[in-house]
Structures are given as C-alpha cells and as structure tokens.
Amino acid sequence: MLKGRHLIDPMDFSVEEIDSILNLADKIVENPEKYAHACDGKLMATLFYEPSTRTRFSFEAAMLRLGGKIIGFSEPNSSSVAKGESVADTIRTISCYADIAVMRHPKEGAPKIASLYSQIPVINAGDGGHQHPTQTLTDLLTIRSVKKTLSNLTIGLCGDLKFGRTVHSLIKSMSRYENNKFVLISPKELKVPDYIRKEVLEKKNIDFIEVERIEEVIDTLDILYVTRVQRERFFNEEDYIRLKDSYILDMKKMKMAKDDMIVMHPLPRVNEIAYEVDSDPRAYYFKQAKYGMFVRMALIMKLLGVDEIC
C-alpha cells in the first residue's frame, strides 16, 4: 500500500495508512528482535543540509536496527552541494546508489522538489519552518501508546504556536480523529497562525480555545505538548520578561494537572520544562524520543515494502 511512496507532508497519507504504520510500530516495540533483519541488503541515504541530533540519529538507529546500512552526509560542506549541485541532481545521483532517502533542508519545499526527481522513496526530515512529518508520526505513536486512542482527547499546545512546525502538523493530524479538543496556550505574539485557525480548526468545526496562561487550563488537559518561547520572536523585551515564566512548566503547575495527563516535547529542551519535572511519571518527552525510532523503523519498512516479510 505504501511501497515506493514519499512522505513530505503529514497529510500525504490517509488515516488508514497512518494507522497501519502505527500498528507496525506497536509490533516492533513489542518484539524488536523479530525485525532485526527486515532491511538486510537495503541502503538508506541521509541527506542532512542542516544540523540535527535526534532526527538523524533516530533514522540511522532505525535503519541499523532493521539490518540495513547507511550512506550520506550530516552537513552540506562535505558533499557536492558545496560545489553548487542542485537538490534535483543530488537526488538523481543518490537514487542510483540507495533504496530510500531521508532529507532535512533549511529551505521549505526542498524535499518536495527532491521527490519529483527521485527514483526512490524520499522522507522529509524537516524543511525549514514548514513540515516535520516523522515528528508527527512520533507524536501520534506516543499518544496512542499511552492513551490507547487518538480520539476524544483534550490536547494543550503551549509556547511558540506561531512558528512551531511540530505544533502545526500535530493540529492538522489530530484534527482528523474524532472529538478532539485543542487548548492553545501562548502569548498573543506567538498565537497559532490564521491559516491553521481558519483552514483546519474553524473549517472542520473543531472545538478549541486560546489562552495566555497554563494555570488557567492545565487541570482540563489529557496531553500537554510544550514548545519553547523564544526571546527573538518578541519585538518588545518587556513583554518577553513579563510572559516568559508563564511558559515554564514546573512541579507547582504539574500539581494542578490530572494524574494521567502526559507531558510531551519535540526536543531539544532549553528551559521551558524544569528539570524537576523529569522524574514525574507523566513526563513522556524522552520516551517520546524512543518511540520516534520505532515509528521510523515502521515507516522505512512500509516505504520499502518489506513489512509483509516479517
């Protein structure tokens, strides 16, 4: 069903196709050894035009744990990109060597261009502030693994909702499941963009509210998805200083939350979640990172068409 396809945007796959990836990821979580040779003889190219730690390591670990191998670069100066080679020519060449390619690029739309010229599946590992579909798959797997559903949830999204690509993708994806409610927690300077509000939330008649303080709503949430509020996004330093502590999650705020609320974060964390929260059983951001490896294993298998072998 997914063999040979590209993943550029979280909406590229139907709900049924996403569920099939999550179902395979669940099986891998339960018995990873069973899949240790699923990609024997397969080669993945990692084309990272900008720095990455978690995403690159997660993809590489995923392919290696499936028995495959890796070629690629972690910064463009070590490739012919430094000589001015285009994305189209790079992927045409890589298609001669590898079975699947993973691309992160600072320019929005670059992985899409690569997919138009590629003879192998291309996975978008992040393009500027645009899309990060495998982070979305990671988030969906984490939520479903803990809550046993992707429906009937109250999801709080906190921090930079204007520029946060992970937030935009998660709203679009979770809006496809039934009866989810969104609580959008941000300073007015960093509110969710109009196109998300109008084209996703309002157009689909999805229940949502917008507030400025976590304390107002944390007791209503099933999930709290935290992102960093960045000083550089404010025109007025006084506004930043006034608001910044409102978006630091600490144990005082956690005491107001439900016992089964989970805290998620796409990482890296700076200071938006206090270290004291790490020991709380509701803190799921490092488990979330591990789920990222498993869901990428499932995605690689699906796009290569080896999921039926195991």
TIKOLZA-518581 format. One record per residue (C-alpha): residue number from 1; x, y, z. Coordinates in steps of 0.001 Angstrom, whole numbers, plus 524288, in hexadecimal, padded with zeros to 5 digits. Each point is the difference from the previous one (the first is absolute). Example, Ala and Ser with C-alpha at 12.3 -4.5 7.8 and 13.67 -1.06 7.14 Angstrom:
<node><i>1</i><u>8300C</u><v>7EE6C</v><w>81E78</w></node>
<node><i>2</i><u>8055A</u><v>80D70</v><w>7FD6C</w></node>
//
This chain:
<node><i>1</i><u>80000</u><v>80000</v><w>80000</w></node>
<node><i>2</i><u>80B0C</u><v>80973</v><w>8033D</w></node>
<node><i>3</i><u>80B36</u><v>7F9AE</v><w>7F875</w></node>
<node><i>4</i><u>80759</u><v>80A04</v><w>7F7C9</w></node>
<node><i>5</i><u>7F88C</u><v>80BBA</v><w>80582</w></node>
<node><i>6</i><u>80601</u><v>80CA0</v><w>8051B</w></node>
<node><i>7</i><u>7FCEB</u><v>80663</v><w>80D0F</w></node>
<node><i>8</i><u>8013E</u><v>80EC1</v><w>7FEA0</w></node>
<node><i>9</i><u>7F41B</u><v>80518</v><w>8075E</w></node>
<node><i>10</i><u>7F8F2</u><v>7F982</v><w>80B80</w></node>
<node><i>11</i><u>7F399</u><v>80078</v><w>7F7D5</w></node>
<node><i>12</i><u>805F7</u><v>7F7FB</v><w>7F4E4</w></node>
<node><i>13</i><u>7FAD5</u><v>7F388</v><w>8061D</w></node>
<node><i>14</i><u>7F1EF</u><v>7FCAD</v><w>80341</w></node>
<node><i>15</i><u>7FBC4</u><v>7FD57</v><w>80DF6</w></node>
<node><i>16</i><u>7FF85</u><v>7F187</v><w>7FC96</w></node>
<node><i>17</i><u>80DE9</u><v>80068</v><w>7FAA1</w></node>
<node><i>18</i><u>804EA</u><v>8072F</v><w>80C16</w></node>
<node><i>19</i><u>7F938</u><v>7F617</v><w>808B6</w></node>
<node><i>20</i><u>806C7</u><v>7F503</v><w>7F895</w></node>
<node><i>21</i><u>80D41</u><v>80636</v><w>802D9</w></node>
<node><i>22</i><u>7FC7F</u><v>8019A</v><w>80E60</w></node>
<node><i>23</i><u>7FB39</u><v>7F1F4</v><w>800B4</w></node>
<node><i>24</i><u>80CEC</u><v>7FB0C</v><w>7FA80</w></node>
<node><i>25</i><u>80772</u><v>808D9</v><w>80964</w></node>
<node><i>26</i><u>7F874</u><v>7F9E8</v><w>80B54</w></node>
<node><i>27</i><u>80452</u><v>7F27F</v><w>7FB86</w></node>
<node><i>28</i><u>80E28</u><v>8048D</v><w>7FF31</w></node>
<node><i>29</i><u>7FF4D</u><v>805AF</v><w>80DBD</w></node>
<node><i>30</i><u>7FB0D</u><v>7F2E1</v><w>80508</w></node>
<node><i>31</i><u>80A54</u><v>7F7BD</v><w>7F91C</w></node>
<node><i>32</i><u>80AE9</u><v>807DB</v><w>7F983</w></node>
<node><i>33</i><u>808A3</u><v>7F3FA</v><w>7FE21</w></node>
<node><i>34</i><u>7F619</u><v>7FA71</v><w>7F672</w></node>
<node><i>35</i><u>802F9</u><v>80B32</v><w>7F6A6</w></node>
<node><i>36</i><u>80ED2</u><v>80008</v><w>8016F</w></node>
<node><i>37</i><u>801EE</u><v>7FB31</v><w>7F1F7</w></node>
<node><i>38</i><u>7F432</u><v>8063D</v><w>7F965</w></node>
<node><i>39</i><u>8089F</u><v>80925</v><w>7F800</w></node>
<node><i>40</i><u>80BC4</u><v>7F73E</v><w>7FDA4</w></node>
<node><i>41</i><u>80680</u><v>8045C</v><w>7F367</w></node>
<node><i>42</i><u>7F8E0</u><v>80D2C</v><w>7FFE1</w></node>
<node><i>43</i><u>80701</u><v>80D1A</v><w>7FFE0</w></node>
<node><i>44</i><u>7FAC6</u><v>80CDD</v><w>80563</w></node>
<node><i>45</i><u>805AF</u><v>80D3E</v><w>7FC0F</w></node>
<node><i>46</i><u>7FF74</u><v>80AA7</v><w>80A60</w></node>
<node><i>47</i><u>800B1</u><v>80D6E</v><w>7F99B</w></node>
<node><i>48</i><u>800CD</u><v>809E0</v><w>80B04</w></node>
<node><i>49</i><u>80223</u><v>80DC5</v><w>7FAEE</w></node>
<node><i>50</i><u>7FF17</u><v>8059B</v><w>80DBA</w></node>
<node><i>51</i><u>803D5</u><v>7FB10</v><w>80D8A</w></node>
<node><i>52</i><u>7F7D4</u><v>7F5CB</v><w>806EC</w></node>
<node><i>53</i><u>8022E</u><v>7F73C</v><w>80BAE</w></node>
<node><i>54</i><u>7F388</u><v>7F8A3</v><w>80377</w></node>
<node><i>55</i><u>7FA23</u><v>7FEDF</v><w>7F26D</w></node>
<node><i>56</i><u>80C63</u><v>7FB7C</v><w>7F930</w></node>
<node><i>57</i><u>80400</u><v>7F6A0</v><w>80ACE</w></node>
<node><i>58</i><u>7F224</u><v>7FADB</v><w>800D3</w></node>
<node><i>59</i><u>7FF7D</u><v>7FCF6</v><w>7F172</w></node>
<node><i>60</i><u>80D8A</u><v>7FA06</v><w>80002</w></node>
<node><i>61</i><u>7FD14</u><v>7F7C1</v><w>80BFD</w></node>
<node><i>62</i><u>7F335</u><v>7FBBA</v><w>7F9BE</w></node>
<node><i>63</i><u>80685</u><v>7FB42</v><w>7F381</w></node>
<node><i>64</i><u>80B3A</u><v>7F96A</v><w>80721</w></node>
<node><i>65</i><u>7F692</u><v>7F8F6</v><w>80931</w></node>
<node><i>66</i><u>7F8DD</u><v>7FAEE</v><w>7F3F6</w></node>
<node><i>67</i><u>80CA6</u><v>7FA4F</v><w>7FABA</w></node>
<node><i>68</i><u>801F0</u><v>80A4D</v><w>7F56A</w></node>
<node><i>69</i><u>80B81</u><v>808FF</v><w>7FD67</w></node>
<node><i>70</i><u>801DB</u><v>80E9E</v><w>7FEAB</w></node>
<node><i>71</i><u>806F9</u><v>80998</v><w>7F71A</w></node>
<node><i>72</i><u>7FEBD</u><v>80EBC</v><w>7FFDC</w></node>
<node><i>73</i><u>80485</u><v>80CD3</v><w>805B2</w></node>
<node><i>74</i><u>7FCCD</u><v>8077A</v><w>80C65</w></node>
<node><i>75</i><u>8037D</u><v>80D72</v><w>7FAAC</w></node>
<node><i>76</i><u>80073</u><v>8049A</v><w>7F1D0</w></node>
<node><i>77</i><u>80E35</u><v>8046C</v><w>7FFB5</w></node>
<node><i>78</i><u>80410</u><v>7F1BC</v><w>7FFF5</w></node>
<node><i>79</i><u>7F89E</u><v>7FD76</v><w>7F354</w></node>
<node><i>80</i><u>7FF34</u><v>8054A</v><w>7F21D</w></node>
<node><i>81</i><u>7F5D6</u><v>8099D</v><w>804F8</w></node>
<node><i>82</i><u>80BC6</u><v>8084F</v><w>803B1</w></node>
<node><i>83</i><u>80323</u><v>80088</v><w>7F16E</w></node>
<node><i>84</i><u>7F278</u><v>804EB</v><w>7FCD8</w></node>
<node><i>85</i><u>7F91F</u><v>7F351</v><w>7FC83</w></node>
<node><i>86</i><u>7F124</u><v>80114</v><w>7FFD4</w></node>
<node><i>87</i><u>7F6CF</u><v>7F800</v><w>80866</w></node>
<node><i>88</i><u>7FA86</u><v>7F9E2</v><w>7F38F</w></node>
<node><i>89</i><u>80D5F</u><v>7FB6A</v><w>7FB53</w></node>
<node><i>90</i><u>803DD</u><v>7FB3F</v><w>80D84</w></node>
<node><i>91</i><u>7F3F4</u><v>7F76B</v><w>80150</w></node>
<node><i>92</i><u>80148</u><v>7FAF3</v><w>7F218</w></node>
<node><i>93</i><u>80DAD</u><v>7FB84</v><w>80351</w></node>
<node><i>94</i><u>7FC6E</u><v>7FA7C</v><w>80D4E</w></node>
<node><i>95</i><u>7F4EA</u><v>7F85E</v><w>7F98C</w></node>
<node><i>96</i><u>80A6A</u><v>7F84B</v><w>7F8C6</w></node>
<node><i>97</i><u>805F0</u><v>7FB43</v><w>80CC9</w></node>
<node><i>98</i><u>7F5DC</u><v>7FF61</v><w>80AD5</w></node>
<node><i>99</i><u>7F29F</u><v>7F9DB</v><w>801FE</w></node>
<node><i>100</i><u>7FA1F</u><v>80B13</v><w>807FE</w></node>
<node><i>101</i><u>803F1</u><v>80E03</v><w>80368</w></node>
<node><i>102</i><u>7FDB4</u><v>808A3</v><w>80BDD</w></node>
<node><i>103</i><u>8019F</u><v>80EAC</v><w>7FE0A</w></node>
<node><i>104</i><u>80099</u><v>80B86</v><w>80943</w></node>
<node><i>105</i><u>80165</u><v>80D3F</v><w>7F992</w></node>
<node><i>106</i><u>7FF3D</u><v>80E31</v><w>804A2</w></node>
<node><i>107</i><u>7F7DF</u><v>803FD</v><w>7F41E</w></node>
<node><i>108</i><u>7F183</u><v>7FD36</v><w>80056</w></node>
<node><i>109</i><u>7FBFC</u><v>7F70E</v><w>7F4EA</w></node>
<node><i>110</i><u>80D7E</u><v>7FA51</v><w>7FD32</w></node>
<node><i>111</i><u>7FC25</u><v>7F1E5</v><w>80364</w></node>
<node><i>112</i><u>7F3F6</u><v>8019A</v><w>7F752</w></node>
<node><i>113</i><u>808C3</u><v>803EC</v><w>7F4AD</w></node>
<node><i>114</i><u>808C6</u><v>7F452</v><w>802D9</w></node>
<node><i>115</i><u>7F43F</u><v>7F6E1</v><w>7FF97</w></node>
<node><i>116</i><u>7FC8E</u><v>804CF</v><w>7F247</w></node>
<node><i>117</i><u>80D32</u><v>7FB9C</v><w>7FAC7</w></node>
<node><i>118</i><u>8024E</u><v>7F3FC</v><w>80868</w></node>
<node><i>119</i><u>7FF1E</u><v>7F1BF</v><w>7FC00</w></node>
<node><i>120</i><u>7FFA2</u><v>7FBD7</v><w>80E50</w></node>
<node><i>121</i><u>7F724</u><v>803C2</v><w>80B7C</w></node>
<node><i>122</i><u>80360</u><v>80D28</v><w>80618</w></node>
<node><i>123</i><u>7FCD2</u><v>80301</v><w>80E37</w></node>
<node><i>124</i><u>7FF78</u><v>80E26</v><w>8045E</w></node>
<node><i>125</i><u>807A4</u><v>8010B</v><w>80CC6</w></node>
<node><i>126</i><u>7FCC2</u><v>80E77</v><w>80162</w></node>
<node><i>127</i><u>80005</u><v>80B3D</v><w>7F647</w></node>
<node><i>128</i><u>801B4</u><v>80D44</v><w>80636</w></node>
<node><i>129</i><u>7F416</u><v>80419</v><w>807DB</w></node>
<node><i>130</i><u>7F724</u><v>7F85B</v><w>7F704</w></node>
<node><i>131</i><u>7FE0D</u><v>7F17C</v><w>802CF</w></node>
<node><i>132</i><u>8059F</u><v>7F541</v><w>80886</w></node>
<node><i>133</i><u>7F740</u><v>7F44D</v><w>7FD20</w></node>
<node><i>134</i><u>807CB</u><v>7F589</v><w>80721</w></node>
<node><i>135</i><u>7FF81</u><v>80813</v><w>80C7D</w></node>
<node><i>136</i><u>7F14D</u><v>7FFD8</v><w>7FE3B</w></node>
<node><i>137</i><u>80022</u><v>7F12A</v><w>7FE92</w></node>
<node><i>138</i><u>8083F</u><v>7FF8A</v><w>80C60</w></node>
<node><i>139</i><u>7F617</u><v>80858</v><w>80729</w></node>
<node><i>140</i><u>7F488</u><v>7F7C2</v><w>7FB57</w></node>
<node><i>141</i><u>80692</u><v>7F356</v><w>80416</w></node>
<node><i>142</i><u>8033C</u><v>805A1</v><w>80D64</w></node>
<node><i>143</i><u>7F221</u><v>804B7</v><w>8024B</w></node>
<node><i>144</i><u>7F9C0</u><v>7F366</v><w>7FB4D</w></node>
<node><i>145</i><u>80962</u><v>7F77A</v><w>807C1</w></node>
<node><i>146</i><u>7FCB2</u><v>8070D</v><w>80CA5</w></node>
<node><i>147</i><u>7F1C1</u><v>803C7</v><w>7FE0C</w></node>
<node><i>148</i><u>7FC33</u><v>7F41A</v><w>7F7A7</w></node>
<node><i>149</i><u>7F8BD</u><v>8092F</v><w>7F6D1</w></node>
<node><i>150</i><u>801D6</u><v>80BD5</v><w>7F740</w></node>
<node><i>151</i><u>7F211</u><v>804BF</v><w>80227</w></node>
<node><i>152</i><u>7F849</u><v>806C6</v><w>80ADD</w></node>
<node><i>153</i><u>80BEB</u><v>80705</v><w>8058D</w></node>
<node><i>154</i><u>80274</u><v>80DBA</v><w>8050C</w></node>
<node><i>155</i><u>80D32</u><v>80418</v><w>7FAC6</w></node>
<node><i>156</i><u>80711</u><v>80BDC</v><w>8055C</w></node>
<node><i>157</i><u>80A58</u><v>80606</v><w>7F73B</w></node>
<node><i>158</i><u>808B8</u><v>8098D</v><w>80718</w></node>
<node><i>159</i><u>80A8B</u><v>809BF</v><w>7FC20</w></node>
<node><i>160</i><u>80397</u><v>8044F</v><w>7F24F</w></node>
<node><i>161</i><u>7F3DA</u><v>7FC56</v><w>7F851</w></node>
<node><i>162</i><u>802CB</u><v>809AB</v><w>7F505</w></node>
<node><i>163</i><u>80CE9</u><v>7FAB2</v><w>7FAF3</w></node>
<node><i>164</i><u>7FFC6</u><v>7F228</v><w>805A2</w></node>
<node><i>165</i><u>7FF13</u><v>7F69F</v><w>7F472</w></node>
<node><i>166</i><u>7FDCD</u><v>7F467</v><w>80911</w></node>
<node><i>167</i><u>7F427</u><v>806BF</v><w>805EE</w></node>
<node><i>168</i><u>7F9ED</u><v>8031B</v><w>7F2C7</w></node>
<node><i>169</i><u>801D4</u><v>7F211</v><w>7FB39</w></node>
<node><i>170</i><u>7FA81</u><v>7FA1D</v><w>80C8A</w></node>
<node><i>171</i><u>7F3D2</u><v>80889</v><w>7FF76</w></node>
<node><i>172</i><u>7FD9A</u><v>7FC29</v><w>7F1D2</w></node>
<node><i>173</i><u>8020A</u><v>7F195</v><w>802D8</w></node>
<node><i>174</i><u>7F843</u><v>7FF1D</v><w>80CAF</w></node>
<node><i>175</i><u>7F4DA</u><v>8079E</v><w>7F9CF</w></node>
<node><i>176</i><u>7FDA7</u><v>7F416</v><w>7F747</w></node>
<node><i>177</i><u>7FBFD</u><v>7F7DC</v><w>80BC0</w></node>
<node><i>178</i><u>7F2E3</u><v>80133</v><w>806C8</w></node>
<node><i>179</i><u>7FC20</u><v>8094A</v><w>80AD0</w></node>
<node><i>180</i><u>80D4B</u><v>805C0</v><w>80366</w></node>
<node><i>181</i><u>8008F</u><v>80D4A</v><w>8068E</w></node>
<node><i>182</i><u>80B9A</u><v>8094E</v><w>7FF33</w></node>
<node><i>183</i><u>80452</u><v>80980</v><w>80A80</w></node>
<node><i>184</i><u>80992</u><v>809B2</v><w>7FA0B</w></node>
<node><i>185</i><u>808C0</u><v>80610</v><w>80A6A</w></node>
<node><i>186</i><u>808E7</u><v>80AFA</v><w>7FB72</w></node>
<node><i>187</i><u>8030B</u><v>80E6F</v><w>800F2</w></node>
<node><i>188</i><u>7F847</u><v>807F0</v><w>7F61B</w></node>
<node><i>189</i><u>80C95</u><v>8023C</v><w>7F850</w></node>
<node><i>190</i><u>8014F</u><v>7F160</v><w>7FDB4</w></node>
<node><i>191</i><u>7F1F6</u><v>7FBC2</v><w>7FDAF</w></node>
<node><i>192</i><u>7FD2A</u><v>7F538</v><w>7F647</w></node>
<node><i>193</i><u>8000F</u><v>80548</v><w>7F1EF</w></node>
<node><i>194</i><u>7F34C</u><v>80425</v><w>7F9AF</w></node>
<node><i>195</i><u>800D0</u><v>7F54E</v><w>7F5BE</w></node>
<node><i>196</i><u>80004</u><v>7F572</v><w>80A9D</w></node>
<node><i>197</i><u>7F4F2</u><v>80694</v><w>8073C</w></node>
<node><i>198</i><u>7F797</u><v>80263</v><w>7F3E1</w></node>
<node><i>199</i><u>8037D</u><v>7F4C4</v><w>7F6DB</w></node>
<node><i>200</i><u>800FB</u><v>7F533</v><w>80A21</w></node>
<node><i>201</i><u>7F92E</u><v>80342</v><w>80CC0</w></node>
<node><i>202</i><u>7F4E8</u><v>808D3</v><w>7FBAE</w></node>
<node><i>203</i><u>7FDD3</u><v>7F975</v><w>7F2D2</w></node>
<node><i>204</i><u>7FE78</u><v>7F2B4</v><w>80675</w></node>
<node><i>205</i><u>7F80C</u><v>805B5</v><w>80B3B</w></node>
<node><i>206</i><u>809D8</u><v>7FAE3</v><w>809F4</w></node>
<node><i>207</i><u>7FEB9</u><v>8045C</v><w>80E12</w></node>
<node><i>208</i><u>80B4E</u><v>808C6</v><w>8044C</w></node>
<node><i>209</i><u>80325</u><v>80B19</v><w>80940</w></node>
<node><i>210</i><u>80B74</u><v>80962</v><w>800D9</w></node>
<node><i>211</i><u>805C2</u><v>80452</v><w>80D12</w></node>
<node><i>212</i><u>80C78</u><v>80678</v><w>804C7</w></node>
<node><i>213</i><u>8029B</u><v>7F88F</v><w>80C93</w></node>
<node><i>214</i><u>8020B</u><v>7F179</v><w>80291</w></node>
<node><i>215</i><u>7FA1D</u><v>8011B</v><w>80D99</w></node>
<node><i>216</i><u>7F2BE</u><v>8037E</v><w>7FA49</w></node>
<node><i>217</i><u>7FE5C</u><v>7F310</v><w>7F8FF</w></node>
<node><i>218</i><u>809F2</u><v>7F5C5</v><w>80441</w></node>
<node><i>219</i><u>7F606</u><v>7F8BE</v><w>80859</w></node>
<node><i>220</i><u>7F7AB</u><v>7FD48</v><w>7F3D0</w></node>
<node><i>221</i><u>80AA6</u><v>7FA01</v><w>7F785</w></node>
<node><i>222</i><u>80292</u><v>7F1EA</v><w>7FC0F</w></node>
<node><i>223</i><u>80C82</u><v>803F4</v><w>7F8EC</w></node>
<node><i>224</i><u>808D5</u><v>80BD1</v><w>8019C</w></node>
<node><i>225</i><u>808F6</u><v>80208</v><w>7F44D</w></node>
<node><i>226</i><u>80A81</u><v>809E9</v><w>80381</w></node>
<node><i>227</i><u>80888</u><v>8080F</v><w>7F6DB</w></node>
<node><i>228</i><u>809D1</u><v>80AB7</v><w>802A8</w></node>
<node><i>229</i><u>7FC2F</u><v>80E57</v><w>800CF</w></node>
<node><i>230</i><u>80B39</u><v>806D6</v><w>7F935</w></node>
<node><i>231</i><u>804A6</u><v>80D7A</v><w>80427</w></node>
<node><i>232</i><u>80373</u><v>8036F</v><w>7F1EB</w></node>
<node><i>233</i><u>7F1AF</u><v>7FEF1</v><w>7FBFE</w></node>
<node><i>234</i><u>7FC43</u><v>80BEC</v><w>8082D</w></node>
<node><i>235</i><u>800C9</u><v>80E05</v><w>7FB6C</w></node>
<node><i>236</i><u>7FF52</u><v>804D9</v><w>80DFB</w></node>
<node><i>237</i><u>8099B</u><v>7FADB</v><w>80A4C</w></node>
<node><i>238</i><u>7F6BA</u><v>8041B</v><w>80AEB</w></node>
<node><i>239</i><u>7F54A</u><v>7F747</v><w>7FA8B</w></node>
<node><i>240</i><u>8094A</u><v>7F475</v><w>7FF99</w></node>
<node><i>241</i><u>80475</u><v>80210</v><w>80E11</w></node>
<node><i>242</i><u>7F1D4</u><v>80181</v><w>80464</w></node>
<node><i>243</i><u>7FB9B</u><v>7F366</v><w>7F988</w></node>
<node><i>244</i><u>80B87</u><v>7F6B1</v><w>7FFBA</w></node>
<node><i>245</i><u>7FDC5</u><v>7F9BB</v><w>80D54</w></node>
<node><i>246</i><u>7F1E6</u><v>7FCF4</v><w>7FC63</w></node>
<node><i>247</i><u>80535</u><v>7F62A</v><w>7F64E</w></node>
<node><i>248</i><u>80976</u><v>7F8B7</v><w>808CD</w></node>
<node><i>249</i><u>7F9DB</u><v>7F353</v><w>80477</w></node>
<node><i>250</i><u>803E3</u><v>7FCC2</v><w>80DFC</w></node>
<node><i>251</i><u>7FADD</u><v>7F72E</v><w>80AC1</w></node>
<node><i>252</i><u>7F775</u><v>80AD0</v><w>80575</w></node>
<node><i>253</i><u>7F869</u><v>8000F</v><w>7F337</w></node>
<node><i>254</i><u>80098</u><v>7F122</v><w>7FED6</w></node>
<node><i>255</i><u>7F8F2</u><v>7FEB8</v><w>80D18</w></node>
<node><i>256</i><u>7F42D</u><v>80673</v><w>7F9B3</w></node>
<node><i>257</i><u>7FF71</u><v>7F5E7</v><w>7F502</w></node>
<node><i>258</i><u>7F8BF</u><v>7F312</v><w>7FEEE</w></node>
<node><i>259</i><u>806F8</u><v>7F3EC</v><w>80503</w></node>
<node><i>260</i><u>7FFBB</u><v>7FA23</v><w>7F25F</w></node>
<node><i>261</i><u>803A6</u><v>80C0E</v><w>7F827</w></node>
<node><i>262</i><u>80C72</u><v>7FE01</v><w>7F81E</w></node>
<node><i>263</i><u>80A36</u><v>80A42</v><w>7FCAF</w></node>
<node><i>264</i><u>8060F</u><v>7FFAD</v><w>7F277</w></node>
<node><i>265</i><u>80AA8</u><v>8081F</v><w>7F983</w></node>
<node><i>266</i><u>80667</u><v>7FE6D</v><w>7F298</w></node>
<node><i>267</i><u>80D49</u><v>80381</v><w>805EC</w></node>
<node><i>268</i><u>809E6</u><v>80609</v><w>80142</w></node>
<node><i>269</i><u>7FBDB</u><v>805D7</v><w>80CE2</w></node>
<node><i>270</i><u>80617</u><v>80CB0</v><w>804AB</w></node>
<node><i>271</i><u>7F942</u><v>804D4</v><w>80C62</w></node>
<node><i>272</i><u>7F186</u><v>7FE6C</v><w>7FD0D</w></node>
<node><i>273</i><u>7FED0</u><v>7F3A3</v><w>80827</w></node>
<node><i>274</i><u>806AB</u><v>80035</v><w>80D41</w></node>
<node><i>275</i><u>80928</u><v>7F483</v><w>80276</w></node>
<node><i>276</i><u>7F81F</u><v>7FC88</v><w>80C13</w></node>
<node><i>277</i><u>7F4E5</u><v>7FBB3</v><w>7F700</w></node>
<node><i>278</i><u>80893</u><v>7F55B</v><w>7F9E7</w></node>
<node><i>279</i><u>7FDAF</u><v>7F6CD</v><w>80B71</w></node>
<node><i>280</i><u>7F130</u><v>80167</v><w>7FF2F</w></node>
<node><i>281</i><u>7F9FE</u><v>7F3A9</v><w>7F9D7</w></node>
<node><i>282</i><u>7F7C7</u><v>808E8</v><w>7F75E</w></node>
<node><i>283</i><u>80C45</u><v>8052E</v><w>7F925</w></node>
<node><i>284</i><u>8006A</u><v>7F8F0</v><w>7F2F0</w></node>
<node><i>285</i><u>80963</u><v>8081B</v><w>7F7BE</w></node>
<node><i>286</i><u>80B87</u><v>7F6A1</v><w>800BB</w></node>
<node><i>287</i><u>7F727</u><v>7F43B</v><w>7FDFD</w></node>
<node><i>288</i><u>7FA6E</u><v>807BA</v><w>7F497</w></node>
<node><i>289</i><u>80DAE</u><v>800AA</v><w>7FA1A</w></node>
<node><i>290</i><u>80124</u><v>7F133</v><w>800DF</w></node>
<node><i>291</i><u>7F2BD</u><v>7FE2B</v><w>7F9A3</w></node>
<node><i>292</i><u>8058C</u><v>8084E</v><w>7F4FB</w></node>
<node><i>293</i><u>809D9</u><v>7F56B</v><w>7FCB1</w></node>
<node><i>294</i><u>7F592</u><v>7F563</v><w>7FFDE</w></node>
<node><i>295</i><u>7F68F</u><v>80789</v><w>7F767</w></node>
<node><i>296</i><u>80AFB</u><v>8032A</v><w>7F677</w></node>
<node><i>297</i><u>80351</u><v>7F186</v><w>7FF77</w></node>
<node><i>298</i><u>7F1E6</u><v>7FD52</v><w>7FC57</w></node>
<node><i>299</i><u>7FFD3</u><v>80AF2</v><w>7F5E4</w></node>
<node><i>300</i><u>80C8E</u><v>7FB44</v><w>7F97D</w></node>
<node><i>301</i><u>7FA90</u><v>7F238</v><w>7FF33</w></node>
<node><i>302</i><u>7F330</u><v>804B8</v><w>7FA2A</w></node>
<node><i>303</i><u>80655</u><v>8089A</v><w>7F59A</w></node>
<node><i>304</i><u>80976</u><v>7F534</v><w>7FC3A</w></node>
<node><i>305</i><u>7F508</u><v>7F612</v><w>7FF91</w></node>
<node><i>306</i><u>806A0</u><v>7F695</v><w>80955</w></node>
<node><i>307</i><u>7F56A</u><v>8009A</v><w>80A68</w></node>
<node><i>308</i><u>7F988</u><v>7F39A</v><w>7FAEA</w></node>
<node><i>309</i><u>80C97</u><v>7F80F</v><w>80143</w></node>
<node><i>310</i><u>80023</u><v>7FF90</v><w>80ED2</w></node>
//
